[in-house]
Amino acid sequence: MAILGAGTFASKVLVLLLMPFYTSILSTAEFGTADLISQTANLLIPLAAVGICDGIFRFTLDSAEDKKKILSTGLAILFFGSVAMCGFVQILWLFDTLDDYILLIALYVIAANLHLAFANYIRAEGKNVLFAVQGIINTVLTILLNILFLVAFDMGSTGYVLSVVVADFTLCLILFFTAKLYKCISVKSVDGRVAKDMLKFSIPYIPTTIMWLITSVSDRYIVTAYRSVEENGLYAAAYKLPTMLSLVSGVFIEAWHFSAVKDASDEERSSFFGNVYDNFMGFMFFCGACIIACAKIFTKILLSDAYFESWRYVPMLVIATVFSTLVSFLGSVYFLKKKSALSMLTAMAGAVTNIILNFLFIPKWGAIGAAAATLACYVLVYVIRAVNTKKYVQFDLHTVRLIINTLLLGAQMAAWFMPWRYMWVAQMIIPVFILIFNGRGIFSSILKILKRFFGKNSKKI
């Protein structure tokens, strides 16, 4: 978790801290447009890559194959996928908001996939320090380019997105020479059998990724269509705070997958999953309560005055994000049992529900309706997975504790719209109560980790 955190979480924190700069330079309309460009590219990334970036990591990690064949074959697949994407992306001419940014979107997709392919390869090779450092360099470079493009050149939405593209391409060159990847790439090493095996592994994960992306971005398009690009800008800015929960969860889940697949008896695994889930759930609800309590403060600090009203969307989006992290944890059961089809079907149920509710809620309530649709979607998928995963790993989901925690966050959200005195009392009391209610397992786990860490080090000393 420490290595993955250094390469991902720390970088994202830097970006969040620069939100005051971005929102002071970009108008709500420009920020909304930049968000649409980025989210559209994110939808195309897994399609253009055919999931092969994950395949490069998986096959390099433990394959007896010549690793030169794996990287060369993976890049060949990525090349043909990118060519196909460049043709498909022309359909964006149909959308007035995006028709001037087609080339930029295509470059964004190609740069992101190539960077991810190189980063996954060095991570699988065990070059963890380089992996972490390149993540931080990428963020710092993006920030510097943002300052150049937004302040010096006044490029608006285009400059905001272009900085990400240039940074990704630059990191590709750095990794190409620093990790000596040029020694691992050869046209002669492209192998049809390896390509078949990699695609067989990678393709089933594409629909799942796309379904979750649809869940997270469909509301942006519908808010823009039914309301305005300015309101979408406020909604996109509000999403930055709950994203911190997703980042923490994402780092944990990546590390958790290594522990989840270890050999164990059914009884041991059930106990292990139950204990970890209980502590994970408690920690996510506590972090969510802290973000809700500080919604106005964080919004005031991190965003410019023009975006202050976006705080209204934060509490509901935080609750939705908490449930999305729990959904991800339950997804580790499918990962363990290699039930990728069930992961895809449950994600599809969420995506379809989200789109339907978006069309019902957004015309009436605007961006707050989008937040409500997102929350309903994740709650539904959680319920489906909670029932379904019981067939594969029997562990305690602590349903009563979940319901109480959810009601507390709901009360905390409602308190924001009460008279001033009661509002702040609730924001101070509820996070403390959630910590006490869930804290025993969390503190116990932290003490065990510290004891093991310092215990091992003391023996070495």
C-alpha positions, 0 to 999 in steps of 0.5 A: 500500500505504501508503494502504490500510495506513493505513486498514485495517492500522493500525486492526486493530493497535489492535484486536489490542492491545486483546485483553487488555481484551476477554478480561479483561471477557468470559468464554470463553463470552461471547467465543465467542458474540460471535464467532458473532454476528459471523461469522454477520453476515459470512456474510450481508453479501455476500448482503444487498449482492448484491456491489454494494459492489464494483460501486460501486467498480468502476463509479465508478472508470472508468465514463463513466456519471453517478456520481450514477446509480452511487451512487444505483442501488447504494444502491437495490439495497442497500436491497432486498437488506437488506429480503430479508435481514431476512426471511431472517435469521428462520431463526436462530430455529432456533439456540438460541445466536443466537435472542436476537440476530437484530435485532442481526445484521440491524443489523450487516449493514445498517450494515456494507454501508452503510459499505462502499458509502460508503467504496468510493465515496470511494476510487474518487473518489480521496479516499484521505486521507479513506478512510484517516482514516475507517478509523482513526476507525471503529476508535477509535470502536469501541474507545470504544464497547466501553469504554462498553458493556462497562465502564459498561453491562456488556452482555457479548456484545451490547455487544461487537457493538453497538459495531461497529454503532453505529460503522459507522452513525456513520461513514456519517453522517460520510461522508455530510456530510464527502464531501457524498454527499447531492449524489450520491444521488437517487431520480430517478437510479436507473437500471435499465440501470446496475443490470443492468450493476452486478449482472452484474459483482457477482453472480459474486463472491458465491459466492466470498466466501461459500465463503471465509467458510464455510471460515473460520467453519464450524469455529466452529459445529461446535466449539460444537456438538460441544464447547462455546462456551467452547472456541470462545471459545479457538479464536476468540481463537487466530485473532487472531494469524494474522489479522495475516498475512491483514491484511498479505497483504490490503493487499498483494493490493489494491495488487498487483491494480493492477500485475498487470493492466498491459499486458505481454508473456507473457514479461515477465508470467511473470518479473514474477509469478515474482519477486513471488511468490517474495518474497511467499512468503518474507516470509509464511513468515518472518512466520509463523515469527515469530508461531509463535516468539512464540505463548506470549508474544503470547498472554500479553500480548494475552489474559487468563489464562483464554485462555492455553491458546489458544496451542496452536491458534496454530501450525497456524492460522498455517501454514494462514493462510500457505497462504491468503495464497498462495492469494490471490496465485494468485487474482490470476491469475483476476482478471487473466484475468477467470476469476471462475468458476474462482475460485468453483469452487476456493473451493467445493472448499476449503469442501466439504473443510473442512466434511467434515474438520470433521465428521471431526476436531472430534468426536475432537480438538476445536478442534485438529481444526478447525485441522487441517481448515483447514490441509488445506483451504488446502493443497488449494486451493493445489495446485488453483490452482497447477496450474490457473493455469499455463494462464493465466500461466506463472511459477515457483512455487518449489515446492522452496522452498515445501516446505522452508519448510513443513517448517520451520514444521511442525518449529517447530510440533512443537518446541512440544511437546518438552522445554523446552530443545529447544523454545526452541532451535527457536523461535529458530533456525528463523525466522532460517534462514527469513529467510536462506533467503528473505531475498535476494529480500526485501532486494533488493526492499526496496532497489529500492523505497527506491532508486526512492522516494528517487531520485524525491524527490531529483530533485524536490529 
